[in-house]
Amino acid sequence: MDSDTAVQWELVNTPVGEEWSGRARYAAAMFFHKRGEMDAATLEIYRYLARLDFEDPLAALKRYKIGDDWIARVQAGRSTR
């Protein structure tokens, strides 16, 4: 993973509840969407939650049954930390 991608990966995984975390996650989600690594429906969840720092985008994705590939990728990335 190159350094730009690593930074964006950390941002998209910013912990829920931190100030401005929703916006940071959305900005990083746009990065992955532009690279073709996230579909539009998944990006829309991040957009919708951008102002809601205390909402977990993965929980919303699961609730709406969207973004299974992205959920798996994030969970796999978290398990390697």
mmCIF file of the N, C-alpha and C atoms, coordinates in Angstrom:
data_MODEL
# 
_entry.id   MODEL 
# 
loop_
_atom_site.group_PDB 
_atom_site.id 
_atom_site.type_symbol 
_atom_site.label_atom_id 
_atom_site.label_alt_id 
_atom_site.label_comp_id 
_atom_site.label_asym_id 
_atom_site.label_entity_id 
_atom_site.label_seq_id 
_atom_site.pdbx_PDB_ins_code 
_atom_site.Cartn_x 
_atom_site.Cartn_y 
_atom_site.Cartn_z 
_atom_site.occupancy 
_atom_site.B_iso_or_equiv 
_atom_site.pdbx_formal_charge 
_atom_site.auth_seq_id 
_atom_site.auth_comp_id 
_atom_site.auth_asym_id 
_atom_site.auth_atom_id 
_atom_site.pdbx_PDB_model_num 
ATOM 1   N N  . MET A 1 1  ? 0.858   -1.170 0.000  1.00 0.00 ? 1  MET A N  1 
ATOM 2   C CA . MET A 1 1  ? 0.000   0.000  0.000  1.00 0.00 ? 1  MET A CA 1 
ATOM 3   C C  . MET A 1 1  ? 0.904   1.233  0.000  1.00 0.00 ? 1  MET A C  1 
ATOM 4   N N  . ASP A 1 2  ? 0.666   2.148  -0.956 1.00 0.00 ? 2  ASP A N  1 
ATOM 5   C CA . ASP A 1 2  ? 1.486   3.361  -1.001 1.00 0.00 ? 2  ASP A CA 1 
ATOM 6   C C  . ASP A 1 2  ? 1.103   4.302  0.144  1.00 0.00 ? 2  ASP A C  1 
ATOM 7   N N  . SER A 1 3  ? 1.907   5.325  0.360  1.00 0.00 ? 3  SER A N  1 
ATOM 8   C CA . SER A 1 3  ? 1.711   6.190  1.531  1.00 0.00 ? 3  SER A CA 1 
ATOM 9   C C  . SER A 1 3  ? 0.400   6.967  1.473  1.00 0.00 ? 3  SER A C  1 
ATOM 10  N N  . ASP A 1 4  ? -0.014  7.437  0.276  1.00 0.00 ? 4  ASP A N  1 
ATOM 11  C CA . ASP A 1 4  ? -1.292  8.151  0.159  1.00 0.00 ? 4  ASP A CA 1 
ATOM 12  C C  . ASP A 1 4  ? -2.458  7.243  0.527  1.00 0.00 ? 4  ASP A C  1 
ATOM 13  N N  . THR A 1 5  ? -2.424  6.029  0.018  1.00 0.00 ? 5  THR A N  1 
ATOM 14  C CA . THR A 1 5  ? -3.491  5.075  0.316  1.00 0.00 ? 5  THR A CA 1 
ATOM 15  C C  . THR A 1 5  ? -3.503  4.733  1.799  1.00 0.00 ? 5  THR A C  1 
ATOM 16  N N  . ALA A 1 6  ? -2.339  4.592  2.395  1.00 0.00 ? 6  ALA A N  1 
ATOM 17  C CA . ALA A 1 6  ? -2.261  4.281  3.827  1.00 0.00 ? 6  ALA A CA 1 
ATOM 18  C C  . ALA A 1 6  ? -2.879  5.396  4.668  1.00 0.00 ? 6  ALA A C  1 
ATOM 19  N N  . VAL A 1 7  ? -2.617  6.637  4.299  1.00 0.00 ? 7  VAL A N  1 
ATOM 20  C CA . VAL A 1 7  ? -3.205  7.771  5.022  1.00 0.00 ? 7  VAL A CA 1 
ATOM 21  C C  . VAL A 1 7  ? -4.720  7.750  4.880  1.00 0.00 ? 7  VAL A C  1 
ATOM 22  N N  . GLN A 1 8  ? -5.209  7.534  3.662  1.00 0.00 ? 8  GLN A N  1 
ATOM 23  C CA . GLN A 1 8  ? -6.655  7.504  3.438  1.00 0.00 ? 8  GLN A CA 1 
ATOM 24  C C  . GLN A 1 8  ? -7.300  6.323  4.163  1.00 0.00 ? 8  GLN A C  1 
ATOM 25  N N  . TRP A 1 9  ? -6.596  5.216  4.228  1.00 0.00 ? 9  TRP A N  1 
ATOM 26  C CA . TRP A 1 9  ? -7.115  4.045  4.946  1.00 0.00 ? 9  TRP A CA 1 
ATOM 27  C C  . TRP A 1 9  ? -7.290  4.366  6.431  1.00 0.00 ? 9  TRP A C  1 
ATOM 28  N N  . GLU A 1 10 ? -6.309  5.042  7.005  1.00 0.00 ? 10 GLU A N  1 
ATOM 29  C CA . GLU A 1 10 ? -6.429  5.447  8.413  1.00 0.00 ? 10 GLU A CA 1 
ATOM 30  C C  . GLU A 1 10 ? -7.609  6.398  8.598  1.00 0.00 ? 10 GLU A C  1 
ATOM 31  N N  . LEU A 1 11 ? -7.789  7.323  7.664  1.00 0.00 ? 11 LEU A N  1 
ATOM 32  C CA . LEU A 1 11 ? -8.890  8.284  7.777  1.00 0.00 ? 11 LEU A CA 1 
ATOM 33  C C  . LEU A 1 11 ? -10.254 7.615  7.641  1.00 0.00 ? 11 LEU A C  1 
ATOM 34  N N  . VAL A 1 12 ? -10.386 6.691  6.698  1.00 0.00 ? 12 VAL A N  1 
ATOM 35  C CA . VAL A 1 12 ? -11.680 6.028  6.517  1.00 0.00 ? 12 VAL A CA 1 
ATOM 36  C C  . VAL A 1 12 ? -12.017 5.171  7.735  1.00 0.00 ? 12 VAL A C  1 
ATOM 37  N N  . ASN A 1 13 ? -11.013 4.834  8.512  1.00 0.00 ? 13 ASN A N  1 
ATOM 38  C CA . ASN A 1 13 ? -11.208 4.054  9.735  1.00 0.00 ? 13 ASN A CA 1 
ATOM 39  C C  . ASN A 1 13 ? -11.111 4.906  11.001 1.00 0.00 ? 13 ASN A C  1 
ATOM 40  N N  . THR A 1 14 ? -11.275 6.219  10.860 1.00 0.00 ? 14 THR A N  1 
ATOM 41  C CA . THR A 1 14 ? -11.265 7.101  12.023 1.00 0.00 ? 14 THR A CA 1 
ATOM 42  C C  . THR A 1 14 ? -12.332 6.638  13.010 1.00 0.00 ? 14 THR A C  1 
ATOM 43  N N  . PRO A 1 15 ? -11.986 6.506  14.280 1.00 0.00 ? 15 PRO A N  1 
ATOM 44  C CA . PRO A 1 15 ? -12.961 6.004  15.259 1.00 0.00 ? 15 PRO A CA 1 
ATOM 45  C C  . PRO A 1 15 ? -14.226 6.858  15.336 1.00 0.00 ? 15 PRO A C  1 
ATOM 46  N N  . VAL A 1 16 ? -15.332 6.176  15.478 1.00 0.00 ? 16 VAL A N  1 
ATOM 47  C CA . VAL A 1 16 ? -16.623 6.834  15.644 1.00 0.00 ? 16 VAL A CA 1 
ATOM 48  C C  . VAL A 1 16 ? -16.586 7.654  16.927 1.00 0.00 ? 16 VAL A C  1 
ATOM 49  N N  . GLY A 1 17 ? -17.129 8.853  16.867 1.00 0.00 ? 17 GLY A N  1 
ATOM 50  C CA . GLY A 1 17 ? -17.228 9.698  18.048 1.00 0.00 ? 17 GLY A CA 1 
ATOM 51  C C  . GLY A 1 17 ? -16.183 10.789 18.143 1.00 0.00 ? 17 GLY A C  1 
ATOM 52  N N  . GLU A 1 18 ? -15.101 10.671 17.390 1.00 0.00 ? 18 GLU A N  1 
ATOM 53  C CA . GLU A 1 18 ? -14.100 11.736 17.404 1.00 0.00 ? 18 GLU A CA 1 
ATOM 54  C C  . GLU A 1 18 ? -14.651 12.934 16.639 1.00 0.00 ? 18 GLU A C  1 
ATOM 55  N N  . GLU A 1 19 ? -14.309 14.134 17.120 1.00 0.00 ? 19 GLU A N  1 
ATOM 56  C CA . GLU A 1 19 ? -14.771 15.342 16.455 1.00 0.00 ? 19 GLU A CA 1 
ATOM 57  C C  . GLU A 1 19 ? -14.308 15.354 14.997 1.00 0.00 ? 19 GLU A C  1 
ATOM 58  N N  . TRP A 1 20 ? -15.216 15.667 14.099 1.00 0.00 ? 20 TRP A N  1 
ATOM 59  C CA . TRP A 1 20 ? -14.997 15.735 12.653 1.00 0.00 ? 20 TRP A CA 1 
ATOM 60  C C  . TRP A 1 20 ? -14.701 14.373 12.023 1.00 0.00 ? 20 TRP A C  1 
ATOM 61  N N  . SER A 1 21 ? -14.910 13.307 12.753 1.00 0.00 ? 21 SER A N  1 
ATOM 62  C CA . SER A 1 21 ? -14.592 11.980 12.217 1.00 0.00 ? 21 SER A CA 1 
ATOM 63  C C  . SER A 1 21 ? -15.476 11.600 11.036 1.00 0.00 ? 21 SER A C  1 
ATOM 64  N N  . GLY A 1 22 ? -16.727 12.004 11.049 1.00 0.00 ? 22 GLY A N  1 
ATOM 65  C CA . GLY A 1 22 ? -17.615 11.690 9.932  1.00 0.00 ? 22 GLY A CA 1 
ATOM 66  C C  . GLY A 1 22 ? -17.132 12.323 8.639  1.00 0.00 ? 22 GLY A C  1 
ATOM 67  N N  . ARG A 1 23 ? -16.694 13.561 8.728  1.00 0.00 ? 23 ARG A N  1 
ATOM 68  C CA . ARG A 1 23 ? -16.188 14.257 7.541  1.00 0.00 ? 23 ARG A CA 1 
ATOM 69  C C  . ARG A 1 23 ? -14.877 13.631 7.060  1.00 0.00 ? 23 ARG A C  1 
ATOM 70  N N  . ALA A 1 24 ? -14.028 13.251 7.990  1.00 0.00 ? 24 ALA A N  1 
ATOM 71  C CA . ALA A 1 24 ? -12.761 12.605 7.622  1.00 0.00 ? 24 ALA A CA 1 
ATOM 72  C C  . ALA A 1 24 ? -13.024 11.279 6.917  1.00 0.00 ? 24 ALA A C  1 
ATOM 73  N N  . ARG A 1 25 ? -13.958 10.502 7.456  1.00 0.00 ? 25 ARG A N  1 
ATOM 74  C CA . ARG A 1 25 ? -14.294 9.217  6.827  1.00 0.00 ? 25 ARG A CA 1 
ATOM 75  C C  . ARG A 1 25 ? -14.864 9.435  5.428  1.00 0.00 ? 25 ARG A C  1 
ATOM 76  N N  . TYR A 1 26 ? -15.722 10.439 5.269  1.00 0.00 ? 26 TYR A N  1 
ATOM 77  C CA . TYR A 1 26 ? -16.317 10.704 3.958  1.00 0.00 ? 26 TYR A CA 1 
ATOM 78  C C  . TYR A 1 26 ? -15.256 11.144 2.947  1.00 0.00 ? 26 TYR A C  1 
ATOM 79  N N  . ALA A 1 27 ? -14.365 12.021 3.355  1.00 0.00 ? 27 ALA A N  1 
ATOM 80  C CA . ALA A 1 27 ? -13.300 12.464 2.447  1.00 0.00 ? 27 ALA A CA 1 
ATOM 81  C C  . ALA A 1 27 ? -12.462 11.277 1.982  1.00 0.00 ? 27 ALA A C  1 
ATOM 82  N N  . ALA A 1 28 ? -12.124 10.401 2.901  1.00 0.00 ? 28 ALA A N  1 
ATOM 83  C CA . ALA A 1 28 ? -11.346 9.215  2.541  1.00 0.00 ? 28 ALA A CA 1 
ATOM 84  C C  . ALA A 1 28 ? -12.168 8.267  1.673  1.00 0.00 ? 28 ALA A C  1 
ATOM 85  N N  . ALA A 1 29 ? -13.454 8.159  1.957  1.00 0.00 ? 29 ALA A N  1 
ATOM 86  C CA . ALA A 1 29 ? -14.320 7.303  1.139  1.00 0.00 ? 29 ALA A CA 1 
ATOM 87  C C  . ALA A 1 29 ? -14.343 7.794  -0.305 1.00 0.00 ? 29 ALA A C  1 
ATOM 88  N N  . MET A 1 30 ? -14.346 9.112  -0.501 1.00 0.00 ? 30 MET A N  1 
ATOM 89  C CA . MET A 1 30 ? -14.304 9.654  -1.866 1.00 0.00 ? 30 MET A CA 1 
ATOM 90  C C  . MET A 1 30 ? -13.024 9.221  -2.576 1.00 0.00 ? 30 MET A C  1 
ATOM 91  N N  . PHE A 1 31 ? -11.915 9.197  -1.862 1.00 0.00 ? 31 PHE A N  1 
ATOM 92  C CA . PHE A 1 31 ? -10.641 8.745  -2.424 1.00 0.00 ? 31 PHE A CA 1 
ATOM 93  C C  . PHE A 1 31 ? -10.782 7.318  -2.957 1.00 0.00 ? 31 PHE A C  1 
ATOM 94  N N  . PHE A 1 32 ? -11.335 6.433  -2.139 1.00 0.00 ? 32 PHE A N  1 
ATOM 95  C CA . PHE A 1 32 ? -11.470 5.034  -2.552 1.00 0.00 ? 32 PHE A CA 1 
ATOM 96  C C  . PHE A 1 32 ? -12.509 4.869  -3.660 1.00 0.00 ? 32 PHE A C  1 
ATOM 97  N N  . HIS A 1 33 ? -13.550 5.676  -3.631 1.00 0.00 ? 33 HIS A N  1 
ATOM 98  C CA . HIS A 1 33 ? -14.553 5.619  -4.701 1.00 0.00 ? 33 HIS A CA 1 
ATOM 99  C C  . HIS A 1 33 ? -13.934 6.039  -6.037 1.00 0.00 ? 33 HIS A C  1 
ATOM 100 N N  . LYS A 1 34 ? -13.169 7.128  -6.035 1.00 0.00 ? 34 LYS A N  1 
ATOM 101 C CA . LYS A 1 34 ? -12.532 7.608  -7.267 1.00 0.00 ? 34 LYS A CA 1 
ATOM 102 C C  . LYS A 1 34 ? -11.569 6.578  -7.844 1.00 0.00 ? 34 LYS A C  1 
ATOM 103 N N  . ARG A 1 35 ? -10.991 5.759  -6.998 1.00 0.00 ? 35 ARG A N  1 
ATOM 104 C CA . ARG A 1 35 ? -10.074 4.708  -7.456 1.00 0.00 ? 35 ARG A CA 1 
ATOM 105 C C  . ARG A 1 35 ? -10.809 3.447  -7.891 1.00 0.00 ? 35 ARG A C  1 
ATOM 106 N N  . GLY A 1 36 ? -12.141 3.452  -7.759 1.00 0.00 ? 36 GLY A N  1 
ATOM 107 C CA . GLY A 1 36 ? -12.932 2.291  -8.145 1.00 0.00 ? 36 GLY A CA 1 
ATOM 108 C C  . GLY A 1 36 ? -12.965 1.197  -7.095 1.00 0.00 ? 36 GLY A C  1 
ATOM 109 N N  . GLU A 1 37 ? -12.585 1.527  -5.872 1.00 0.00 ? 37 GLU A N  1 
ATOM 110 C CA . GLU A 1 37 ? -12.518 0.538  -4.800 1.00 0.00 ? 37 GLU A CA 1 
ATOM 111 C C  . GLU A 1 37 ? -13.744 0.559  -3.889 1.00 0.00 ? 37 GLU A C  1 
ATOM 112 N N  . MET A 1 38 ? -14.678 1.472  -4.170 1.00 0.00 ? 38 MET A N  1 
ATOM 113 C CA . MET A 1 38 ? -15.908 1.585  -3.383 1.00 0.00 ? 38 MET A CA 1 
ATOM 114 C C  . MET A 1 38 ? -17.027 1.973  -4.339 1.00 0.00 ? 38 MET A C  1 
ATOM 115 N N  . ASP A 1 39 ? -18.171 1.298  -4.229 1.00 0.00 ? 39 ASP A N  1 
ATOM 116 C CA . ASP A 1 39 ? -19.275 1.628  -5.133 1.00 0.00 ? 39 ASP A CA 1 
ATOM 117 C C  . ASP A 1 39 ? -20.011 2.886  -4.666 1.00 0.00 ? 39 ASP A C  1 
ATOM 118 N N  . ALA A 1 40 ? -20.861 3.405  -5.554 1.00 0.00 ? 40 ALA A N  1 
ATOM 119 C CA . ALA A 1 40 ? -21.559 4.665  -5.292 1.00 0.00 ? 40 ALA A CA 1 
ATOM 120 C C  . ALA A 1 40 ? -22.521 4.568  -4.113 1.00 0.00 ? 40 ALA A C  1 
ATOM 121 N N  . ALA A 1 41 ? -23.188 3.450  -3.956 1.00 0.00 ? 41 ALA A N  1 
ATOM 122 C CA . ALA A 1 41 ? -24.140 3.298  -2.848 1.00 0.00 ? 41 ALA A CA 1 
ATOM 123 C C  . ALA A 1 41 ? -23.416 3.343  -1.502 1.00 0.00 ? 41 ALA A C  1 
ATOM 124 N N  . THR A 1 42 ? -22.255 2.729  -1.441 1.00 0.00 ? 42 THR A N  1 
ATOM 125 C CA . THR A 1 42 ? -21.464 2.748  -0.208 1.00 0.00 ? 42 THR A CA 1 
ATOM 126 C C  . THR A 1 42 ? -20.982 4.166  0.082  1.00 0.00 ? 42 THR A C  1 
ATOM 127 N N  . LEU A 1 43 ? -20.497 4.848  -0.945 1.00 0.00 ? 43 LEU A N  1 
ATOM 128 C CA . LEU A 1 43 ? -20.066 6.236  -0.779 1.00 0.00 ? 43 LEU A CA 1 
ATOM 129 C C  . LEU A 1 43 ? -21.213 7.099  -0.269 1.00 0.00 ? 43 LEU A C  1 
ATOM 130 N N  . GLU A 1 44 ? -22.413 6.858  -0.750 1.00 0.00 ? 44 GLU A N  1 
ATOM 131 C CA . GLU A 1 44 ? -23.572 7.648  -0.330 1.00 0.00 ? 44 GLU A CA 1 
ATOM 132 C C  . GLU A 1 44 ? -23.828 7.512  1.173  1.00 0.00 ? 44 GLU A C  1 
ATOM 133 N N  . ILE A 1 45 ? -23.621 6.330  1.715  1.00 0.00 ? 45 ILE A N  1 
ATOM 134 C CA . ILE A 1 45 ? -23.769 6.155  3.167  1.00 0.00 ? 45 ILE A CA 1 
ATOM 135 C C  . ILE A 1 45 ? -22.749 7.022  3.898  1.00 0.00 ? 45 ILE A C  1 
ATOM 136 N N  . TYR A 1 46 ? -21.515 7.035  3.434  1.00 0.00 ? 46 TYR A N  1 
ATOM 137 C CA . TYR A 1 46 ? -20.495 7.876  4.061  1.00 0.00 ? 46 TYR A CA 1 
ATOM 138 C C  . TYR A 1 46 ? -20.856 9.356  3.922  1.00 0.00 ? 46 TYR A C  1 
ATOM 139 N N  . ARG A 1 47 ? -21.411 9.746  2.782  1.00 0.00 ? 47 ARG A N  1 
ATOM 140 C CA . ARG A 1 47 ? -21.828 11.140 2.588  1.00 0.00 ? 47 ARG A CA 1 
ATOM 141 C C  . ARG A 1 47 ? -22.934 11.495 3.574  1.00 0.00 ? 47 ARG A C  1 
ATOM 142 N N  . TYR A 1 48 ? -23.922 10.637 3.664  1.00 0.00 ? 48 TYR A N  1 
ATOM 143 C CA . TYR A 1 48 ? -25.066 10.882 4.536  1.00 0.00 ? 48 TYR A CA 1 
ATOM 144 C C  . TYR A 1 48 ? -24.634 11.015 6.002  1.00 0.00 ? 48 TYR A C  1 
ATOM 145 N N  . LEU A 1 49 ? -23.646 10.243 6.395  1.00 0.00 ? 49 LEU A N  1 
ATOM 146 C CA . LEU A 1 49 ? -23.187 10.241 7.788  1.00 0.00 ? 49 LEU A CA 1 
ATOM 147 C C  . LEU A 1 49 ? -22.044 11.221 8.059  1.00 0.00 ? 49 LEU A C  1 
ATOM 148 N N  . ALA A 1 50 ? -21.646 11.998 7.060  1.00 0.00 ? 50 ALA A N  1 
ATOM 149 C CA . ALA A 1 50 ? -20.484 12.875 7.203  1.00 0.00 ? 50 ALA A CA 1 
ATOM 150 C C  . ALA A 1 50 ? -20.604 13.847 8.377  1.00 0.00 ? 50 ALA A C  1 
ATOM 151 N N  . ARG A 1 51 ? -21.801 14.309 8.670  1.00 0.00 ? 51 ARG A N  1 
ATOM 152 C CA . ARG A 1 51 ? -21.978 15.267 9.767  1.00 0.00 ? 51 ARG A CA 1 
ATOM 153 C C  . ARG A 1 51 ? -22.358 14.583 11.075 1.00 0.00 ? 51 ARG A C  1 
ATOM 154 N N  . LEU A 1 52 ? -22.397 13.273 11.059 1.00 0.00 ? 52 LEU A N  1 
ATOM 155 C CA . LEU A 1 52 ? -22.822 12.514 12.236 1.00 0.00 ? 52 LEU A CA 1 
ATOM 156 C C  . LEU A 1 52 ? -21.640 11.716 12.785 1.00 0.00 ? 52 LEU A C  1 
ATOM 157 N N  . ASP A 1 53 ? -20.817 12.375 13.570 1.00 0.00 ? 53 ASP A N  1 
ATOM 158 C CA . ASP A 1 53 ? -19.583 11.772 14.070 1.00 0.00 ? 53 ASP A CA 1 
ATOM 159 C C  . ASP A 1 53 ? -19.807 10.513 14.905 1.00 0.00 ? 53 ASP A C  1 
ATOM 160 N N  . PHE A 1 54 ? -20.987 10.392 15.500 1.00 0.00 ? 54 PHE A N  1 
ATOM 161 C CA . PHE A 1 54 ? -21.251 9.260  16.391 1.00 0.00 ? 54 PHE A CA 1 
ATOM 162 C C  . PHE A 1 54 ? -21.954 8.095  15.705 1.00 0.00 ? 54 PHE A C  1 
ATOM 163 N N  . GLU A 1 55 ? -22.108 8.162  14.384 1.00 0.00 ? 55 GLU A N  1 
ATOM 164 C CA . GLU A 1 55 ? -22.744 7.075  13.636 1.00 0.00 ? 55 GLU A CA 1 
ATOM 165 C C  . GLU A 1 55 ? -21.674 6.252  12.921 1.00 0.00 ? 55 GLU A C  1 
ATOM 166 N N  . ASP A 1 56 ? -21.750 4.955  13.053 1.00 0.00 ? 56 ASP A N  1 
ATOM 167 C CA . ASP A 1 56 ? -20.791 4.038  12.436 1.00 0.00 ? 56 ASP A CA 1 
ATOM 168 C C  . ASP A 1 56 ? -21.252 3.694  11.021 1.00 0.00 ? 56 ASP A C  1 
ATOM 169 N N  . PRO A 1 57 ? -20.479 4.071  10.006 1.00 0.00 ? 57 PRO A N  1 
ATOM 170 C CA . PRO A 1 57 ? -20.895 3.772  8.639  1.00 0.00 ? 57 PRO A CA 1 
ATOM 171 C C  . PRO A 1 57 ? -21.007 2.273  8.356  1.00 0.00 ? 57 PRO A C  1 
ATOM 172 N N  . LEU A 1 58 ? -20.174 1.457  8.987  1.00 0.00 ? 58 LEU A N  1 
ATOM 173 C CA . LEU A 1 58 ? -20.275 0.013  8.755  1.00 0.00 ? 58 LEU A CA 1 
ATOM 174 C C  . LEU A 1 58 ? -21.593 -0.529 9.286  1.00 0.00 ? 58 LEU A C  1 
ATOM 175 N N  . ALA A 1 59 ? -22.041 -0.019 10.421 1.00 0.00 ? 59 ALA A N  1 
ATOM 176 C CA . ALA A 1 59 ? -23.334 -0.446 10.965 1.00 0.00 ? 59 ALA A CA 1 
ATOM 177 C C  . ALA A 1 59 ? -24.462 -0.047 10.021 1.00 0.00 ? 59 ALA A C  1 
ATOM 178 N N  . ALA A 1 60 ? -24.376 1.154  9.451  1.00 0.00 ? 60 ALA A N  1 
ATOM 179 C CA . ALA A 1 60 ? -25.398 1.605  8.503  1.00 0.00 ? 60 ALA A CA 1 
ATOM 180 C C  . ALA A 1 60 ? -25.368 0.759  7.234  1.00 0.00 ? 60 ALA A C  1 
ATOM 181 N N  . LEU A 1 61 ? -24.182 0.455  6.745  1.00 0.00 ? 61 LEU A N  1 
ATOM 182 C CA . LEU A 1 61 ? -24.072 -0.387 5.549  1.00 0.00 ? 61 LEU A CA 1 
ATOM 183 C C  . LEU A 1 61 ? -24.707 -1.750 5.794  1.00 0.00 ? 61 LEU A C  1 
ATOM 184 N N  . LYS A 1 62 ? -24.450 -2.315 6.953  1.00 0.00 ? 62 LYS A N  1 
ATOM 185 C CA . LYS A 1 62 ? -25.044 -3.618 7.292  1.00 0.00 ? 62 LYS A CA 1 
ATOM 186 C C  . LYS A 1 62 ? -26.558 -3.505 7.414  1.00 0.00 ? 62 LYS A C  1 
ATOM 187 N N  . ARG A 1 63 ? -27.024 -2.441 8.051  1.00 0.00 ? 63 ARG A N  1 
ATOM 188 C CA . ARG A 1 63 ? -28.459 -2.239 8.256  1.00 0.00 ? 63 ARG A CA 1 
ATOM 189 C C  . ARG A 1 63 ? -29.201 -2.146 6.918  1.00 0.00 ? 63 ARG A C  1 
ATOM 190 N N  . TYR A 1 64 ? -28.606 -1.442 5.954  1.00 0.00 ? 64 TYR A N  1 
ATOM 191 C CA . TYR A 1 64 ? -29.240 -1.262 4.648  1.00 0.00 ? 64 TYR A CA 1 
ATOM 192 C C  . TYR A 1 64 ? -28.824 -2.318 3.629  1.00 0.00 ? 64 TYR A C  1 
ATOM 193 N N  . LYS A 1 65 ? -28.005 -3.282 4.073  1.00 0.00 ? 65 LYS A N  1 
ATOM 194 C CA . LYS A 1 65 ? -27.550 -4.375 3.208  1.00 0.00 ? 65 LYS A CA 1 
ATOM 195 C C  . LYS A 1 65 ? -26.878 -3.848 1.929  1.00 0.00 ? 65 LYS A C  1 
ATOM 196 N N  . ILE A 1 66 ? -25.916 -2.955 2.155  1.00 0.00 ? 66 ILE A N  1 
ATOM 197 C CA . ILE A 1 66 ? -25.149 -2.323 1.081  1.00 0.00 ? 66 ILE A CA 1 
ATOM 198 C C  . ILE A 1 66 ? -23.664 -2.560 1.365  1.00 0.00 ? 66 ILE A C  1 
ATOM 199 N N  . GLY A 1 67 ? -22.867 -2.666 0.309  1.00 0.00 ? 67 GLY A N  1 
ATOM 200 C CA . GLY A 1 67 ? -21.419 -2.628 0.447  1.00 0.00 ? 67 GLY A CA 1 
ATOM 201 C C  . GLY A 1 67 ? -20.770 -3.821 1.112  1.00 0.00 ? 67 GLY A C  1 
ATOM 202 N N  . ASP A 1 68 ? -21.270 -5.012 0.839  1.00 0.00 ? 68 ASP A N  1 
ATOM 203 C CA . ASP A 1 68 ? -20.696 -6.204 1.475  1.00 0.00 ? 68 ASP A CA 1 
ATOM 204 C C  . ASP A 1 68 ? -19.193 -6.333 1.222  1.00 0.00 ? 68 ASP A C  1 
ATOM 205 N N  . ASP A 1 69 ? -18.755 -6.018 -0.001 1.00 0.00 ? 69 ASP A N  1 
ATOM 206 C CA . ASP A 1 69 ? -17.322 -6.109 -0.315 1.00 0.00 ? 69 ASP A CA 1 
ATOM 207 C C  . ASP A 1 69 ? -16.508 -5.128 0.532  1.00 0.00 ? 69 ASP A C  1 
ATOM 208 N N  . TRP A 1 70 ? -17.034 -3.904 0.670  1.00 0.00 ? 70 TRP A N  1 
ATOM 209 C CA . TRP A 1 70 ? -16.328 -2.893 1.451  1.00 0.00 ? 70 TRP A CA 1 
ATOM 210 C C  . TRP A 1 70 ? -16.288 -3.276 2.932  1.00 0.00 ? 70 TRP A C  1 
ATOM 211 N N  . ILE A 1 71 ? -17.409 -3.759 3.447  1.00 0.00 ? 71 ILE A N  1 
ATOM 212 C CA . ILE A 1 71 ? -17.465 -4.188 4.848  1.00 0.00 ? 71 ILE A CA 1 
ATOM 213 C C  . ILE A 1 71 ? -16.416 -5.266 5.105  1.00 0.00 ? 71 ILE A C  1 
ATOM 214 N N  . ALA A 1 72 ? -16.345 -6.240 4.215  1.00 0.00 ? 72 ALA A N  1 
ATOM 215 C CA . ALA A 1 72 ? -15.370 -7.326 4.372  1.00 0.00 ? 72 ALA A CA 1 
ATOM 216 C C  . ALA A 1 72 ? -13.943 -6.786 4.339  1.00 0.00 ? 72 ALA A C  1 
ATOM 217 N N  . ARG A 1 73 ? -13.687 -5.838 3.454  1.00 0.00 ? 73 ARG A N  1 
ATOM 218 C CA . ARG A 1 73 ? -12.342 -5.265 3.343  1.00 0.00 ? 73 ARG A CA 1 
ATOM 219 C C  . ARG A 1 73 ? -11.957 -4.527 4.624  1.00 0.00 ? 73 ARG A C  1 
ATOM 220 N N  . VAL A 1 74 ? -12.873 -3.722 5.143  1.00 0.00 ? 74 VAL A N  1 
ATOM 221 C CA . VAL A 1 74 ? -12.578 -2.963 6.361  1.00 0.00 ? 74 VAL A CA 1 
ATOM 222 C C  . VAL A 1 74 ? -12.388 -3.909 7.543  1.00 0.00 ? 74 VAL A C  1 
ATOM 223 N N  . GLN A 1 75 ? -13.252 -4.887 7.664  1.00 0.00 ? 75 GLN A N  1 
ATOM 224 C CA . GLN A 1 75 ? -13.125 -5.833 8.777  1.00 0.00 ? 75 GLN A CA 1 
ATOM 225 C C  . GLN A 1 75 ? -11.827 -6.628 8.684  1.00 0.00 ? 75 GLN A C  1 
ATOM 226 N N  . ALA A 1 76 ? -11.436 -7.011 7.483  1.00 0.00 ? 76 ALA A N  1 
ATOM 227 C CA . ALA A 1 76 ? -10.168 -7.725 7.304  1.00 0.00 ? 76 ALA A CA 1 
ATOM 228 C C  . ALA A 1 76 ? -8.993  -6.824 7.677  1.00 0.00 ? 76 ALA A C  1 
ATOM 229 N N  . GLY A 1 77 ? -9.064  -5.562 7.286  1.00 0.00 ? 77 GLY A N  1 
ATOM 230 C CA . GLY A 1 77 ? -8.010  -4.611 7.622  1.00 0.00 ? 77 GLY A CA 1 
ATOM 231 C C  . GLY A 1 77 ? -7.900  -4.370 9.113  1.00 0.00 ? 77 GLY A C  1 
ATOM 232 N N  . ARG A 1 78 ? -9.029  -4.362 9.788  1.00 0.00 ? 78 ARG A N  1 
ATOM 233 C CA . ARG A 1 78 ? -9.028  -4.148 11.235 1.00 0.00 ? 78 ARG A CA 1 
ATOM 234 C C  . ARG A 1 78 ? -8.467  -5.356 11.975 1.00 0.00 ? 78 ARG A C  1 
ATOM 235 N N  . SER A 1 79 ? -8.677  -6.534 11.428 1.00 0.00 ? 79 SER A N  1 
ATOM 236 C CA . SER A 1 79 ? -8.200  -7.743 12.112 1.00 0.00 ? 79 SER A CA 1 
ATOM 237 C C  . SER A 1 79 ? -6.689  -7.921 11.986 1.00 0.00 ? 79 SER A C  1 
ATOM 238 N N  . THR A 1 80 ? -6.058  -7.210 11.047 1.00 0.00 ? 80 THR A N  1 
ATOM 239 C CA . THR A 1 80 ? -4.606  -7.318 10.880 1.00 0.00 ? 80 THR A CA 1 
ATOM 240 C C  . THR A 1 80 ? -3.853  -6.270 11.687 1.00 0.00 ? 80 THR A C  1 
ATOM 241 N N  . ARG A 1 81 ? -4.569  -5.412 12.382 1.00 0.00 ? 81 ARG A N  1 
ATOM 242 C CA . ARG A 1 81 ? -3.907  -4.359 13.174 1.00 0.00 ? 81 ARG A CA 1 
ATOM 243 C C  . ARG A 1 81 ? -3.286  -4.924 14.408 1.00 0.00 ? 81 ARG A C  1 
# 
